[in-house]
Amino acid sequence: RERAFLERQQEEARRKSLAEDERRKQIAMEEAKRQAEEAKIKRQNEERVRQEKLEEEERQRREDEEAKRKFAEEEEERKRRAAEEAAHQEAERKREADEEAARRAQEEADEAD
């Protein structure tokens, strides 16, 4: 009888030990799943941040190119206007010089009379 009692106790202890081992195994699997999910989310977030950074760099590059293009166009327009103004001033000086020469020629003709 005592031997049967001890065998039952040993069997109960063995069942408890197996149940505890199974519980620990289940907890470890759940922890591994949780860590894998966290790692996946972290990778996705890192990829999203990397993609956003690339998009921001591309947007900035396009803005810089547009600003350079616009500046170059404005600079060309300033040069064109300056050249027009210089040509206008030169034409005005030539007209004044021609008028002065005509006036002098007229004066000389009047004096010759």
N, CA, C and O atoms as a Tinker XYZ file with bonds, in Angstrom:
   452  protein
     1  N      0.822000   -1.192000    0.000000    73     2
     2  CA     0.000000    0.000000    0.000000    64     1     3
     3  C      0.875000    1.268000    0.000000    63     2     4     5
     4  O      0.616000    2.217000   -0.740000    81     3
     5  N      1.876000    1.258000    0.817000    73     3     6
     6  CA     2.765000    2.412000    0.888000    64     5     7
     7  C      3.493000    2.612000   -0.434000    63     6     8     9
     8  O      3.714000    3.737000   -0.880000    81     7
     9  N      3.866000    1.473000   -1.057000    73     7    10
    10  CA     4.541000    1.546000   -2.341000    64     9    11
    11  C      3.606000    2.115000   -3.398000    63    10    12    13
    12  O      4.035000    2.927000   -4.217000    81    11
    13  N      2.373000    1.720000   -3.400000    73    11    14
    14  CA     1.393000    2.238000   -4.356000    64    13    15
    15  C      1.205000    3.734000   -4.115000    63    14    16    17
    16  O      1.080000    4.500000   -5.070000    81    15
    17  N      1.184000    4.154000   -2.866000    73    15    18
    18  CA     1.042000    5.575000   -2.541000    64    17    19
    19  C      2.234000    6.358000   -3.083000    63    18    20    21
    20  O      2.071000    7.417000   -3.691000    81    19
    21  N      3.445000    5.820000   -2.854000    73    19    22
    22  CA     4.650000    6.491000   -3.356000    64    21    23
    23  C      4.660000    6.545000   -4.881000    63    22    24    25
    24  O      5.053000    7.553000   -5.467000    81    23
    25  N      4.228000    5.460000   -5.521000    73    23    26
    26  CA     4.173000    5.452000   -6.986000    64    25    27
    27  C      3.182000    6.501000   -7.484000    63    26    28    29
    28  O      3.453000    7.199000   -8.461000    81    27
    29  N      2.007000    6.615000   -6.797000    73    27    30
    30  CA     1.028000    7.637000   -7.201000    64    29    31
    31  C      1.614000    9.031000   -7.016000    63    30    32    33
    32  O      1.419000    9.909000   -7.856000    81    31
    33  N      2.330000    9.229000   -5.919000    73    31    34
    34  CA     2.940000   10.547000   -5.682000    64    33    35
    35  C      3.981000   10.851000   -6.762000    63    34    36    37
    36  O      4.035000   11.966000   -7.280000    81    35
    37  N      4.800000    9.861000   -7.096000    73    35    38
    38  CA     5.816000   10.054000   -8.132000    64    37    39
    39  C      5.148000   10.364000   -9.483000    63    38    40    41
    40  O      5.590000   11.245000  -10.220000    81    39
    41  N      4.082000    9.622000   -9.785000    73    39    42
    42  CA     3.358000    9.841000  -11.040000    64    41    43
    43  C      2.755000   11.246000  -11.055000    63    42    44    45
    44  O      2.818000   11.939000  -12.071000    81    43
    45  N      2.178000   11.662000   -9.941000    73    43    46
    46  CA     1.596000   13.014000   -9.844000    64    45    47
    47  C      2.691000   14.078000  -10.007000    63    46    48    49
    48  O      2.492000   15.075000  -10.702000    81    47
    49  N      3.826000   13.865000   -9.374000    73    47    50
    50  CA     4.945000   14.811000   -9.481000    64    49    51
    51  C      5.443000   14.870000  -10.922000    63    50    52    53
    52  O      5.762000   15.940000  -11.441000    81    51
    53  N      5.505000   13.681000  -11.568000    73    51    54
    54  CA     5.955000   13.647000  -12.960000    64    53    55
    55  C      4.968000   14.394000  -13.861000    63    54    56    57
    56  O      5.377000   15.151000  -14.741000    81    55
    57  N      3.657000   14.178000  -13.636000    73    55    58
    58  CA     2.641000   14.893000  -14.434000    64    57    59
    59  C      2.737000   16.399000  -14.212000    63    58    60    61
    60  O      2.651000   17.172000  -15.167000    81    59
    61  N      2.913000   16.823000  -12.961000    73    59    62
    62  CA     3.053000   18.253000  -12.662000    64    61    63
    63  C      4.292000   18.822000  -13.351000    63    62    64    65
    64  O      4.253000   19.918000  -13.910000    81    63
    65  N      5.386000   18.073000  -13.306000    73    63    66
    66  CA     6.630000   18.523000  -13.934000    64    65    67
    67  C      6.442000   18.659000  -15.448000    63    66    68    69
    68  O      6.886000   19.635000  -16.053000    81    67
    69  N      5.774000   17.661000  -16.054000    73    67    70
    70  CA     5.509000   17.744000  -17.499000    64    69    71
    71  C      4.598000   18.924000  -17.823000    63    70    72    73
    72  O      4.816000   19.636000  -18.804000    81    71
    73  N      3.576000   19.123000  -16.989000    73    71    74
    74  CA     2.659000   20.246000  -17.216000    64    73    75
    75  C      3.409000   21.575000  -17.089000    63    74    76    77
    76  O      3.195000   22.490000  -17.884000    81    75
    77  N      4.279000   21.675000  -16.097000    73    75    78
    78  CA     5.078000   22.899000  -15.908000    64    77    79
    79  C      6.019000   23.111000  -17.094000    63    78    80    81
    80  O      6.178000   24.233000  -17.574000    81    79
    81  N      6.643000   22.026000  -17.562000    73    79    82
    82  CA     7.515000   22.128000  -18.734000    64    81    83
    83  C      6.725000   22.618000  -19.950000    63    82    84    85
    84  O      7.197000   23.471000  -20.702000    81    83
    85  N      5.536000   22.077000  -20.133000    73    83    86
    86  CA     4.693000   22.480000  -21.265000    64    85    87
    87  C      4.292000   23.949000  -21.140000    63    86    88    89
    88  O      4.289000   24.686000  -22.126000    81    87
    89  N      3.950000   24.371000  -19.907000    73    87    90
    90  CA     3.579000   25.781000  -19.669000    64    89    91
    91  C      4.760000   26.702000  -19.991000    63    90    92    93
    92  O      4.589000   27.729000  -20.647000    81    91
    93  N      5.954000   26.331000  -19.529000    73    91    94
    94  CA     7.151000   27.137000  -19.813000    64    93    95
    95  C      7.428000   27.203000  -21.320000    63    94    96    97
    96  O      7.785000   28.253000  -21.854000    81    95
    97  N      7.256000   26.065000  -21.987000    73    95    98
    98  CA     7.465000   26.007000  -23.436000    64    97    99
    99  C      6.474000   26.936000  -24.140000    63    98   100   101
   100  O      6.843000   27.661000  -25.064000    81    99
   101  N      5.215000   26.908000  -23.697000    73    99   102
   102  CA     4.184000   27.771000  -24.296000    64   101   103
   103  C      4.520000   29.249000  -24.079000    63   102   104   105
   104  O      4.397000   30.060000  -24.996000    81   103
   105  N      4.944000   29.591000  -22.854000    73   103   106
   106  CA     5.325000   30.981000  -22.544000    64   105   107
   107  C      6.500000   31.408000  -23.427000    63   106   108   109
   108  O      6.508000   32.516000  -23.963000    81   107
   109  N      7.489000   30.526000  -23.573000    73   107   110
   110  CA     8.669000   30.845000  -24.396000    64   109   111
   111  C      8.259000   31.063000  -25.850000    63   110   112   113
   112  O      8.772000   31.970000  -26.504000    81   111
   113  N      7.339000   30.239000  -26.365000    73   111   114
   114  CA     6.880000   30.405000  -27.749000    64   113   115
   115  C      6.138000   31.729000  -27.915000    63   114   116   117
   116  O      6.331000   32.434000  -28.905000    81   115
   117  N      5.293000   32.063000  -26.948000    73   115   118
   118  CA     4.562000   33.334000  -27.024000    64   117   119
   119  C      5.524000   34.515000  -26.969000    63   118   120   121
   120  O      5.341000   35.498000  -27.686000    81   119
   121  N      6.543000   34.423000  -26.125000    73   119   122
   122  CA     7.547000   35.484000  -26.028000    64   121   123
   123  C      8.314000   35.616000  -27.348000    63   122   124   125
   124  O      8.580000   36.724000  -27.814000    81   123
   125  N      8.659000   34.483000  -27.936000    73   123   126
   126  CA     9.375000   34.513000  -29.224000    64   125   127
   127  C      8.499000   35.150000  -30.296000    63   126   128   129
   128  O      8.988000   35.937000  -31.106000    81   127
   129  N      7.204000   34.818000  -30.309000    73   127   130
   130  CA     6.273000   35.432000  -31.274000    64   129   131
   131  C      6.187000   36.935000  -31.058000    63   130   132   133
   132  O      6.219000   37.717000  -32.008000    81   131
   133  N      6.076000   37.330000  -29.783000    73   131   134
   134  CA     5.968000   38.763000  -29.457000    64   133   135
   135  C      7.222000   39.506000  -29.918000    63   134   136   137
   136  O      7.131000   40.582000  -30.508000    81   135
   137  N      8.389000   38.927000  -29.644000    73   135   138
   138  CA     9.638000   39.569000  -30.057000    64   137   139
   139  C      9.751000   39.646000  -31.579000    63   138   140   141
   140  O     10.225000   40.644000  -32.122000    81   139
   141  N      9.315000   38.589000  -32.261000    73   139   142
   142  CA     9.356000   38.604000  -33.733000    64   141   143
   143  C      8.439000   39.686000  -34.275000    63   142   144   145
   144  O      8.798000   40.380000  -35.226000    81   143
   145  N      7.260000   39.840000  -33.686000    73   143   146
   146  CA     6.320000   40.880000  -34.129000    64   145   147
   147  C      6.896000   42.271000  -33.863000    63   146   148   149
   148  O      6.787000   43.167000  -34.700000    81   147
   149  N      7.511000   42.442000  -32.688000    73   147   150
   150  CA     8.145000   43.735000  -32.385000    64   149   151
   151  C      9.264000   44.044000  -33.375000    63   150   152   153
   152  O      9.399000   45.177000  -33.835000    81   151
   153  N     10.062000   43.033000  -33.698000    73   151   154
   154  CA    11.160000   43.232000  -34.651000    64   153   155
   155  C     10.608000   43.593000  -36.028000    63   154   156   157
   156  O     11.160000   44.450000  -36.718000    81   155
   157  N      9.524000   42.942000  -36.421000    73   155   158
   158  CA     8.897000   43.238000  -37.716000    64   157   159
   159  C      8.400000   44.681000  -37.746000    63   158   160   161
   160  O      8.622000   45.400000  -38.721000    81   159
   161  N      7.730000   45.099000  -36.679000    73   159   162
   162  CA     7.213000   46.473000  -36.612000    64   161   163
   163  C      8.369000   47.474000  -36.630000    63   162   164   165
   164  O      8.296000   48.510000  -37.291000    81   163
   165  N      9.430000   47.150000  -35.898000    73   163   166
   166  CA    10.593000   48.040000  -35.877000    64   165   167
   167  C     11.185000   48.176000  -37.282000    63   166   168   169
   168  O     11.501000   49.283000  -37.718000    81   167
   169  N     11.335000   47.040000  -37.998000    73   167   170
   170  CA    11.869000   47.083000  -39.370000    64   169   171
   171  C     10.965000   47.921000  -40.277000    63   170   172   173
   172  O     11.444000   48.715000  -41.087000    81   171
   173  N      9.646000   47.731000  -40.128000    73   171   174
   174  CA     8.705000   48.495000  -40.964000    64   173   175
   175  C      8.827000   49.993000  -40.670000    63   174   176   177
   176  O      8.826000   50.813000  -41.588000    81   175
   177  N      8.932000   50.339000  -39.391000    73   175   178
   178  CA     9.073000   51.751000  -39.031000    64   177   179
   179  C     10.376000   52.335000  -39.561000    63   178   180   181
   180  O     10.402000   53.457000  -40.066000    81   179
   181  N     11.460000   51.564000  -39.443000    73   179   182
   182  CA    12.749000   52.033000  -39.967000    64   181   183
   183  C     12.678000   52.229000  -41.477000    63   182   184   185
   184  O     13.211000   53.206000  -42.004000    81   183
   185  N     12.028000   51.312000  -42.165000    73   183   186
   186  CA    11.884000   51.428000  -43.624000    64   185   187
   187  C     11.034000   52.643000  -43.980000    63   186   188   189
   188  O     11.351000   53.368000  -44.923000    81   187
   189  N      9.952000   52.871000  -43.226000    73   187   190
   190  CA     9.098000   54.026000  -43.480000    64   189   191
   191  C      9.888000   55.327000  -43.281000    63   190   192   193
   192  O      9.801000   56.246000  -44.096000    81   191
   193  N     10.653000   55.391000  -42.196000    73   191   194
   194  CA    11.462000   56.585000  -41.924000    64   193   195
   195  C     12.496000   56.783000  -43.031000    63   194   196   197
   196  O     12.714000   57.904000  -43.490000    81   195
   197  N     13.138000   55.680000  -43.462000    73   195   198
   198  CA    14.138000   55.767000  -44.535000    64   197   199
   199  C     13.491000   56.278000  -45.823000    63   198   200   201
   200  O     14.047000   57.128000  -46.517000    81   199
   201  N     12.304000   55.742000  -46.128000    73   199   202
   202  CA    11.596000   56.155000  -47.341000    64   201   203
   203  C     11.199000   57.630000  -47.259000    63   202   204   205
   204  O     11.335000   58.372000  -48.231000    81   203
   205  N     10.708000   58.044000  -46.093000    73   203   206
   206  CA    10.328000   59.452000  -45.929000    64   205   207
   207  C     11.538000   60.360000  -46.097000    63   206   208   209
   208  O     11.441000   61.434000  -46.692000    81   207
   209  N     12.668000   59.926000  -45.574000    73   207   210
   210  CA    13.897000   60.728000  -45.708000    64   209   211
   211  C     14.290000   60.847000  -47.179000    63   210   212   213
   212  O     14.638000   61.930000  -47.648000    81   211
   213  N     14.233000   59.720000  -47.909000    73   211   214
   214  CA    14.558000   59.759000  -49.343000    64   213   215
   215  C     13.609000   60.698000  -50.087000    63   214   216   217
   216  O     14.035000   61.485000  -50.932000    81   215
   217  N     12.321000   60.607000  -49.762000    73   215   218
   218  CA    11.338000   61.465000  -50.426000    64   217   219
   219  C     11.602000   62.935000  -50.107000    63   218   220   221
   220  O     11.493000   63.787000  -50.989000    81   219
   221  N     11.947000   63.239000  -48.859000    73   219   222
   222  CA    12.245000   64.621000  -48.467000    64   221   223
   223  C     13.495000   65.120000  -49.198000    63   222   224   225
   224  O     13.532000   66.257000  -49.669000    81   223
   225  N     14.520000   64.262000  -49.291000    73   223   226
   226  CA    15.738000   64.661000  -50.012000    64   225   227
   227  C     15.424000   64.931000  -51.480000    63   226   228   229
   228  O     15.932000   65.894000  -52.055000    81   227
   229  N     14.594000   64.093000  -52.090000    73   227   230
   230  CA    14.222000   64.285000  -53.490000    64   229   231
   231  C     13.417000   65.576000  -53.665000    63   230   232   233
   232  O     13.646000   66.330000  -54.610000    81   231
   233  N     12.481000   65.824000  -52.757000    73   231   234
   234  CA    11.686000   67.049000  -52.819000    64   233   235
   235  C     12.603000   68.280000  -52.699000    63   234   236   237
   236  O     12.451000   69.255000  -53.435000    81   235
   237  N     13.551000   68.215000  -51.762000    73   235   238
   238  CA    14.481000   69.332000  -51.559000    64   237   239
   239  C     15.342000   69.534000  -52.804000    63   238   240   241
   240  O     15.597000   70.667000  -53.212000    81   239
   241  N     15.793000   68.421000  -53.409000    73   239   242
   242  CA    16.617000   68.529000  -54.621000    64   241   243
   243  C     15.837000   69.203000  -55.741000    63   242   244   245
   244  O     16.361000   70.069000  -56.442000    81   243
   245  N     14.559000   68.791000  -55.905000    73   243   246
   246  CA    13.734000   69.413000  -56.952000    64   245   247
   247  C     13.521000   70.898000  -56.674000    63   246   248   249
   248  O     13.588000   71.720000  -57.588000    81   247
   249  N     13.264000   71.242000  -55.411000    73   247   250
   250  CA    13.089000   72.650000  -55.056000    64   249   251
   251  C     14.355000   73.449000  -55.347000    63   250   252   253
   252  O     14.292000   74.562000  -55.869000    81   251
   253  N     15.514000   72.864000  -55.001000    73   251   254
   254  CA    16.791000   73.554000  -55.263000    64   253   255
   255  C     17.003000   73.756000  -56.761000    63   254   256   257
   256  O     17.414000   74.832000  -57.196000    81   255
   257  N     16.720000   72.715000  -57.548000    73   255   258
   258  CA    16.872000   72.836000  -59.004000    64   257   259
   259  C     15.937000   73.910000  -59.557000    63   258   260   261
   260  O     16.332000   74.703000  -60.412000    81   259
   261  N     14.696000   73.931000  -59.066000    73   259   262
   262  CA    13.726000   74.933000  -59.528000    64   261   263
   263  C     14.200000   76.341000  -59.163000    63   262   264   265
   264  O     14.099000   77.265000  -59.971000    81   263
   265  N     14.715000   76.498000  -57.948000    73   263   266
   266  CA    15.209000   77.816000  -57.522000    64   265   267
   267  C     16.391000   78.255000  -58.388000    63   266   268   269
   268  O     16.476000   79.423000  -58.768000    81   267
   269  N     17.306000   77.329000  -58.704000    73   267   270
   270  CA    18.455000   77.663000  -59.563000    64   269   271
   271  C     17.983000   78.050000  -60.954000    63   270   272   273
   272  O     18.468000   79.021000  -61.536000    81   271
   273  N     17.021000   77.276000  -61.492000    73   271   274
   274  CA    16.502000   77.570000  -62.829000    64   273   275
   275  C     15.851000   78.948000  -62.855000    63   274   276   277
   276  O     16.086000   79.742000  -63.767000    81   275
   277  N     15.033000   79.220000  -61.844000    73   275   278
   278  CA    14.342000   80.511000  -61.780000    64   277   279
   279  C     15.356000   81.651000  -61.651000    63   278   280   281
   280  O     15.220000   82.688000  -62.300000    81   279
   281  N     16.375000   81.449000  -60.804000    73   279   282
   282  CA    17.399000   82.479000  -60.645000    64   281   283
   283  C     18.108000   82.737000  -61.969000    63   282   284   285
   284  O     18.351000   83.887000  -62.335000    81   283
   285  N     18.442000   81.657000  -62.692000    73   283   286
   286  CA    19.131000   81.808000  -63.979000    64   285   287
   287  C     18.243000   82.571000  -64.971000    63   286   288   289
   288  O     18.722000   83.434000  -65.706000    81   287
   289  N     16.943000   82.241000  -64.984000    73   287   290
   290  CA    16.023000   82.962000  -65.880000    64   289   291
   291  C     15.963000   84.439000  -65.510000    63   290   292   293
   292  O     16.000000   85.300000  -66.390000    81   291
   293  N     15.871000   84.736000  -64.226000    73   291   294
   294  CA    15.813000   86.136000  -63.783000    64   293   295
   295  C     17.105000   86.870000  -64.131000    63   294   296   297
   296  O     17.078000   88.036000  -64.525000    81   295
   297  N     18.244000   86.176000  -63.982000    73   295   298
   298  CA    19.533000   86.774000  -64.310000    64   297   299
   299  C     19.609000   87.078000  -65.810000    63   298   300   301
   300  O     20.086000   88.143000  -66.203000    81   299
   301  N     19.144000   86.152000  -66.643000    73   299   302
   302  CA    19.114000   86.385000  -68.086000    64   301   303
   303  C     18.230000   87.587000  -68.420000    63   302   304   305
   304  O     18.583000   88.413000  -69.262000    81   303
   305  N     17.080000   87.673000  -67.752000    73   303   306
   306  CA    16.171000   88.808000  -67.988000    64   305   307
   307  C     16.835000   90.119000  -67.577000    63   306   308   309
   308  O     16.698000   91.116000  -68.286000    81   307
   309  N     17.550000   90.146000  -66.453000    73   307   310
   310  CA    18.256000   91.367000  -66.027000    64   309   311
   311  C     19.315000   91.755000  -67.057000    63   310   312   313
   312  O     19.458000   92.927000  -67.405000    81   311
   313  N     20.060000   90.746000  -67.543000    73   311   314
   314  CA    21.103000   91.034000  -68.554000    64   313   315
   315  C     20.469000   91.585000  -69.829000    63   314   316   317
   316  O     20.976000   92.536000  -70.425000    81   315
   317  N     19.345000   90.972000  -70.245000    73   315   318
   318  CA    18.683000   91.434000  -71.465000    64   317   319
   319  C     18.219000   92.881000  -71.312000    63   318   320   321
   320  O     18.410000   93.703000  -72.208000    81   319
   321  N     17.607000   93.182000  -70.161000    73   319   322
   322  CA    17.140000   94.555000  -69.922000    64   321   323
   323  C     18.300000   95.538000  -69.863000    63   322   324   325
   324  O     18.197000   96.645000  -70.393000    81   323
   325  N     19.402000   95.152000  -69.227000    73   323   326
   326  CA    20.581000   96.024000  -69.149000    64   325   327
   327  C     21.131000   96.280000  -70.552000    63   326   328   329
   328  O     21.522000   97.402000  -70.876000    81   327
   329  N     21.158000   95.229000  -71.384000    73   327   330
   330  CA    21.646000   95.393000  -72.757000    64   329   331
   331  C     20.709000   96.308000  -73.543000    63   330   332   333
   332  O     21.173000   97.155000  -74.306000    81   331
   333  N     19.396000   96.148000  -73.365000    73   331   334
   334  CA    18.428000   97.038000  -74.040000    64   333   335
   335  C     18.636000   98.484000  -73.604000    63   334   336   337
   336  O     18.632000   99.401000  -74.426000    81   335
   337  N     18.820000   98.674000  -72.294000    73   335   338
   338  CA    19.014000  100.035000  -71.768000    64   337   339
   339  C     20.304000  100.646000  -72.319000    63   338   340   341
   340  O     20.336000  101.815000  -72.704000    81   339
   341  N     21.370000   99.833000  -72.350000    73   339   342
   342  CA    22.648000  100.332000  -72.882000    64   341   343
   343  C     22.490000  100.701000  -74.357000    63   342   344   345
   344  O     23.005000  101.730000  -74.795000    81   343
   345  N     21.786000   99.873000  -75.121000    73   343   346
   346  CA    21.580000  100.163000  -76.544000    64   345   347
   347  C     20.749000  101.434000  -76.696000    63   346   348   349
   348  O     21.029000  102.264000  -77.562000    81   347
   349  N     19.727000  101.585000  -75.855000    73   347   350
   350  CA    18.884000  102.788000  -75.906000    64   349   351
   351  C     19.719000  104.037000  -75.596000    63   350   352   353
   352  O     19.601000  105.058000  -76.273000    81   351
   353  N     20.573000  103.937000  -74.550000    73   351   354
   354  CA    21.411000  105.087000  -74.194000    64   353   355
   355  C     22.408000  105.413000  -75.303000    63   354   356   357
   356  O     22.668000  106.582000  -75.590000    81   355
   357  N     22.960000  104.377000  -75.918000    73   355   358
   358  CA    23.910000  104.607000  -77.015000    64   357   359
   359  C     23.204000  105.278000  -78.200000    63   358   360   361
   360  O     23.756000  106.183000  -78.826000    81   359
   361  N     21.992000  104.830000  -78.498000    73   359   362
   362  CA    21.234000  105.444000  -79.589000    64   361   363
   363  C     20.926000  106.905000  -79.264000    63   362   364   365
   364  O     20.993000  107.772000  -80.135000    81   363
   365  N     20.587000  107.165000  -78.000000    73   363   366
   366  CA    20.298000  108.545000  -77.576000    64   365   367
   367  C     21.552000  109.416000  -77.709000    63   366   368   369
   368  O     21.464000  110.546000  -78.190000    81   367
   369  N     22.731000  108.901000  -77.286000    73   367   370
   370  CA    23.987000  109.662000  -77.425000    64   369   371
   371  C     24.299000  109.932000  -78.897000    63   370   372   373
   372  O     24.728000  111.028000  -79.257000    81   371
   373  N     24.080000  108.925000  -79.741000    73   371   374
   374  CA    24.354000  109.094000  -81.167000    64   373   375
   375  C     23.419000  110.154000  -81.763000    63   374   376   377
   376  O     23.846000  110.997000  -82.552000    81   375
   377  N     22.121000  110.097000  -81.369000    73   375   378
   378  CA    21.174000  111.085000  -81.884000    64   377   379
   379  C     21.591000  112.494000  -81.464000    63   378   380   381
   380  O     21.567000  113.426000  -82.267000    81   379
   381  N     21.978000  112.635000  -80.175000    73   379   382
   382  CA    22.404000  113.948000  -79.694000    64   381   383
   383  C     23.658000  114.424000  -80.423000    63   382   384   385
   384  O     23.769000  115.599000  -80.773000    81   383
   385  N     24.616000  113.496000  -80.653000    73   383   386
   386  CA    25.851000  113.860000  -81.370000    64   385   387
   387  C     25.518000  114.259000  -82.808000    63   386   388   389
   388  O     26.086000  115.216000  -83.333000    81   387
   389  N     24.595000  113.526000  -83.448000    73   387   390
   390  CA    24.196000  113.870000  -84.816000    64   389   391
   391  C     23.530000  115.241000  -84.850000    63   390   392   393
   392  O     23.794000  116.039000  -85.748000    81   391
   393  N     22.652000  115.520000  -83.856000    73   391   394
   394  CA    21.993000  116.836000  -83.799000    64   393   395
   395  C     23.015000  117.942000  -83.599000    63   394   396   397
   396  O     22.922000  119.006000  -84.212000    81   395
   397  N     24.004000  117.680000  -82.724000    73   395   398
   398  CA    25.050000  118.676000  -82.471000    64   397   399
   399  C     25.862000  118.913000  -83.742000    63   398   400   401
   400  O     26.179000  120.055000  -84.073000    81   399
   401  N     26.196000  117.844000  -84.450000    73   399   402
   402  CA    26.973000  117.980000  -85.688000    64   401   403
   403  C     26.158000  118.750000  -86.736000    63   402   404   405
   404  O     26.705000  119.585000  -87.456000    81   403
   405  N     24.868000  118.472000  -86.820000    73   403   406
   406  CA    24.024000  119.177000  -87.789000    64   405   407
   407  C     23.929000  120.658000  -87.421000    63   406   408   409
   408  O     23.975000  121.524000  -88.296000    81   407
   409  N     23.797000  120.947000  -86.116000    73   407   410
   410  CA    23.715000  122.342000  -85.678000    64   409   411
   411  C     24.996000  123.087000  -86.027000    63   410   412   413
   412  O     24.958000  124.216000  -86.516000    81   411
   413  N     26.157000  122.426000  -85.763000    73   411   414
   414  CA    27.437000  123.072000  -86.081000    64   413   415
   415  C     27.567000  123.304000  -87.586000    63   414   416   417
   416  O     28.007000  124.360000  -88.039000    81   415
   417  N     27.170000  122.281000  -88.343000    73   415   418
   418  CA    27.265000  122.437000  -89.811000    64   417   419
   419  C     26.373000  123.590000  -90.261000    63   418   420   421
   420  O     26.764000  124.367000  -91.133000    81   419
   421  N     25.189000  123.710000  -89.683000    73   419   422
   422  CA    24.284000  124.796000  -90.035000    64   421   423
   423  C     24.894000  126.143000  -89.666000    63   422   424   425
   424  O     24.827000  127.106000  -90.429000    81   423
   425  N     25.509000  126.188000  -88.440000    73   423   426
   426  CA    26.147000  127.432000  -88.013000    64   425   427
   427  C     27.278000  127.821000  -88.980000    63   426   428   429
   428  O     27.412000  128.987000  -89.352000    81   427
   429  N     28.080000  126.839000  -89.376000    73   427   430
   430  CA    29.186000  127.124000  -90.304000    64   429   431
   431  C     28.640000  127.577000  -91.651000    63   430   432   433
   432  O     29.212000  128.457000  -92.295000    81   431
   433  N     27.533000  126.974000  -92.075000    73   431   434
   434  CA    26.943000  127.375000  -93.349000    64   433   435
   435  C     26.395000  128.804000  -93.227000    63   434   436   437
   436  O     26.534000  129.604000  -94.152000    81   435
   437  N     25.789000  129.113000  -92.111000    73   435   438
   438  CA    25.246000  130.462000  -91.902000    64   437   439
   439  C     26.370000  131.483000  -91.874000    63   438   440   441
   440  O     26.238000  132.579000  -92.419000    81   439
   441  N     27.496000  131.114000  -91.226000    73   439   442
   442  CA    28.626000  132.043000  -91.153000    64   441   443
   443  C     29.280000  132.222000  -92.533000    63   442   444   445
   444  O     29.794000  133.296000  -92.847000    81   443
   445  N     29.255000  131.189000  -93.329000    73   443   446
   446  CA    29.870000  131.265000  -94.662000    64   445   447
   447  C     29.065000  132.189000  -95.568000    63   446   448   449
   448  O     29.607000  132.761000  -96.514000    81   447
   449  N     27.792000  132.334000  -95.286000    73   447   450
   450  CA    26.939000  133.188000  -96.137000    64   449   451
   451  C     27.255000  134.611000  -95.949000    63   450   452
   452  O     26.640000  135.470000  -96.581000    81   451
